[in-house]
Amino acid sequence: MARSTEKKNAFYAQSGGVTAVINASACGVIETARKHKDKIGKVYAGRNGIIGALTEDLIDTSKESARAIAALRHTPSGAFGSCRYKMKSLEANKREYDRLIEVFAAHNIGYFFYNGGGDSADTCLKVSQLSKATGYPIQAIHVPKTVDNDLPITDNCPGFGSVAKYIAVSTREASFDVASMCATSTKIFVLEVMGRHAGWIAAAGGMAATENVDLPIVILFPEVKFSQGKFLKLVKEKVKQYGYCSIVVSEGVQDRSGNFLADQGLKDAFGHAQLGGVAPVIAGLIRDKLGYKYHWAVADYLQRSARHIASKSDVEQAYAMGKAAVEMALQGKNSVMPTIKRTSSKPYRWKIGEAKLSRVANVEKMMPKGFISRDGFGITKKCREYLEPLIAGEDYPPYGKDGMPKYVQLKNAPARKKLADFKVK
Amino acid sequence: MARSTEKKNAFYAQSGGVTAVINASACGVIETARKHKDKIGKVYAGRNGIIGALTEDLIDTSKESARAIAALRHTPSGAFGSCRYKMKSLEANKREYDRLIEVFAAHNIGYFFYNGGGDSADTCLKVSQLSKATGYPIQAIHVPKTVDNDLPITDNCPGFGSVAKYIAVSTREASFDVASMCATSTKIFVLEVMGRHAGWIAAAGGMAATENVDLPIVILFPEVKFSQGKFLKLVKEKVKQYGYCSIVVSEGVQDRSGNFLADQGLKDAFGHAQLGGVAPVIAGLIRDKLGYKYHWAVADYLQRSARHIASKSDVEQAYAMGKAAVEMALQGKNSVMPTIKRTSSKPYRWKIGEAKLSRVANVEKMMPKGFISRDGFGITKKCREYLEPLIAGEDYPPYGKDGMPKYVQLKNAPARKKLADFKVK
């Protein structure tokens, strides 16, 4: 692997959907780089992810105070802007890869840190191959992030623990609410959660109930084809037993034919297709078939940006992944991703591992079968043991006297451009 | 006013939609009553509100430990069950009022504490009149509660501050999220909030942005007739300036003809009417007219049960209202409600006042005109000064090692029945 001996600058960018803790990873990258000023010069951040690299729209993070960078640890969202942009193969898009090398060379960038999920791991892998293909020395390290928890090899992904905590806490709270109302009013509460392919987030709803806190929670996983008959029967049983029922439904639930339940062809008064969520579809089904009064909620972005209820272990791991990525770069590594290796669940212990990007890119980790209860509507003890440490601990942001969390907005000062303009297609 | 000299028991019940802090009021009532055992015997709670009184389904709160009662202070929802049930006038429903007296007499109840909003203030008023009408000595004190903040005389209502904090924090968090995504993806985030008649909760969304935290927030109030043209123009301007826009929409927004925007006659694939929220309607409008990529969320019960992000001043006031209600009863008062009197906004100072129920029942307090900005889409400085102290301070519940808040589920042991069954119509 190519290792530069002269002092090089670093590039860091955020990719895909942002999370409550992706900035904690940014904080880990930048703070660690700043501790190694002998080896790493500036950290340039890509404005809006990899697009910032292609358009030479680099943010000079050295212009930010230590305090502002430290505040990234408790600030949700992507402080430098993220993007949904997947680069094609080296062969199919030589123009863009050439441009990356041009920008890296112009700004003396030798380290590439890319913070994202499966797609960005793939981009990172391709960048790592530029070294060989072009001779330009670049070390590409992927920093894992995704609320979907679907990256392979790593035990879990930073970003997931906090959304899981939000869903678990919210489901418990709303269930308490419905329990109060059910005698004369609402008997059903439906909460729609993210996770189009994997049911990790929906599973977190199951954490609302425990041995000591008995609540009727029914989960609809994307991994389990929706059976209307079984579902309605179970909900009816729960209402009979508890007086109410909470339903946590993944946006990705499909019927037996593989169609998303959310795509029910809703039309508004003008005949326009209406993009529904799946929550109102489930609620409508219950109204039509069982006649119970219901309420429904769609958490959407609230769940992944809820830094106010972030999991402490998630924040720590997000930071640790950023730090480890820089340390790996300093060890001369390329084309790798730091991972979280669980060594014990009770008590929870983990250490940092390492995965080759070739084994990470474009691989989606699904929920193990053994995590979903036999009836398909709940989580198993094994799943509970896996999830519990990930939502453990609180890590509150500081609040102002005005009652609002103090999230930082960076200056995001641009580095001076040195090259001609470049259009991203 | 009738004042009993012998030691009497108390009745407490929760009414209407529950909140994150109504149990803090219950805690205030029960803890204060327990401090006056020389004057107040047991506190019986109505199972499912006033229905528990009518059906003689009384919960004996003396069976709960001091620790369990203390935990009510940090537990959302209605611990004894609430109800949506408004009693008719004394003349129209003599049967039910006679029954109340029968139950009160059978259980030696001399104090009636009813915890709710405008409808329950009306019920409480009617109960207070039973003293005169029947000669049975009963003191009825109303304990204010409503997320809608629409009770008159009191400066604000317990329950509102916490939902306002939730909406303000969530809107800030989601706005940060969209800001990260807007270059290549989502440009519009729509959050639907509660408040069918008054825009207090929607106004809280405006607190997400401040002088120091510049965010584009557009609010749709139920008080302002929806103007599609003006709205779309403003959203377009915000997107031009910021790259994105957050929209906080009250469920009660109406068009110029007075129809709820939420009632857009959605039909599902089978032609059934679909109860939409207003958020997807607004999102669909933006897609059709401006073509921006959007996301939408409906907070529903999550907002009013979110004890994890309760406002400290709200929790304190909820408790104080319960305590004051018992103290008023001990002073021999009847047909009153403790109120919150603001004496200063900066620094925030308040004291406990008192309102006659005849002036509270069935009066709805709307947002003052001076609280909505001239264009109709934002809040004024005056509104900000009013809201800020209400969302100030954090009051976190305790968490277990499992990462979950420790909310209490009471035993809710029934008191022995002494009367024949009674059916609520």
Interface residues (C-beta under 8 A of the other chain):
Chain A: Q14 G17 V18 A20 R47 N48 G49 I51 T75 P76 S77 G78 A79 G81 S82 C83 R84 Y85 K165 A168 V169 S170 R172 E173 A174 F176 D177 V178 A179 S180 M181 C182 A183 T184 S185 F189 L191 M207 A208 T210 V213 D214 Q264 G265 L266 K267 D268 A269 H272 Q274 L275 G276 G277 A279 P280 V281 A283 G284 R287 D288 H295 W296 A297 V298 A299 D300 Y301 L302 R304 S305 A306 R307 H308 I309 S311 E388 I391 A392 G393 E394 Y396 Y399 K401 D402 G403 M404 P405 Y407 Q409
Chain B: Q14 G17 V18 A20 R47 N48 G49 I51 T75 P76 S77 G78 A79 G81 S82 C83 R84 Y85 K165 A168 V169 S170 R172 E173 A174 F176 D177 V178 A179 S180 M181 A183 T184 S185 T186 F189 L191 M207 A208 T210 V213 D214 Q264 G265 L266 K267 D268 A269 H272 Q274 L275 G276 G277 A279 P280 V281 A283 G284 R287 D288 H295 W296 A297 V298 A299 D300 Y301 L302 R304 S305 A306 R307 H308 I309 S311 E388 I391 A392 G393 E394 Y396 Y399 K401 D402 G403 M404 P405 Y407 Q409
